[in-house]
């Protein structure tokens, strides 16, 4: 770990990640397509996006709950996702693993589609990463594809720390700082359009 932080929120706030141009088809049926993209590498782990599309726009898709454990809804059961590493260890959204974290952080769903952002910590060991997916309730059998993980470990060495973490109490905000009105420079680009 290149930098030391007091919690995940501080770590995400204090770093500019390295973006990797990766897009990987994970699984598909006649009705469903799932792929991985948008890998962002931090010093402590990585975030990546999973996208899924379903042919019928009437079905709402679910990737899981925000704590990563699958839950079943009246729309669709969640996608099962797992990662296997070169050292033989693995992590999955269906079960917590000691020492590793694979967590669905955000998800946005529209008619027949869903996009979720996952956090994996720590950085996986160098080598290939097996990505396993299954969505049995949608007729998608288990499939494992391999992600070239060599660039991930080296990218973590190129992460930029934006500023030193602060371990002081948060200062109180003044009433001038707390507003629901947009703040912009008068006479500037926004000022010309919003005044």
C-alpha positions, 0 to 999 in steps of 0.5 A: 500500500503506497499511502496510508489513510483513515478509512475508505472515504478518505482514501477515495477523496485523497487520490487521483486513480489511474484509468485503464482502457479495458473492456471485457465481455463477461457473459451473454445469452440470447436476452442478456449481455454483461460486460466489465469496463472503466477500471480505475486503479487506486493505491489500495484497490480498484474500482470497475464498472459492470454493465448489463442489458436485457432485451425486454425493457420491462424487466428491472435488473439488479446487481445486488445490494450496496453491501454486496450480498445478493438479495432477491426482488420482484424484478430480478435476482442479482448477478453473481460475480466472483474474482479468482486471483493468480495466488489461488485466492478468490472473492465473490459478491455472494459471500464475504471473504476475510482479508479481501473486499468486493463490494457494489458501491453504486448502481443505476438501473433503467428499463432493461439495463443496469450499471454498477460500480464495484470496489475491490481491495486490496490490489489483486496479486500480479497475474491473470484474474478470472472473472466469473459471472452467472445469472441463473434466474435470467437463464445465464449459466456460469461463465469464467473469462480471464482479465489480464491483471498485469497492468493493474499492479503496476498502475497502482504505483502511478496513482497520484496522492492529491493531498495529505489526509487530514486527521483533524475534526471537521470544521463547522460550515458557516451559513454562507457556505451552506446554500442550495443556490448555484454559486458562480462568478458574475460576468463569467460563463455561468453568470452570463447564462444564469443571471 
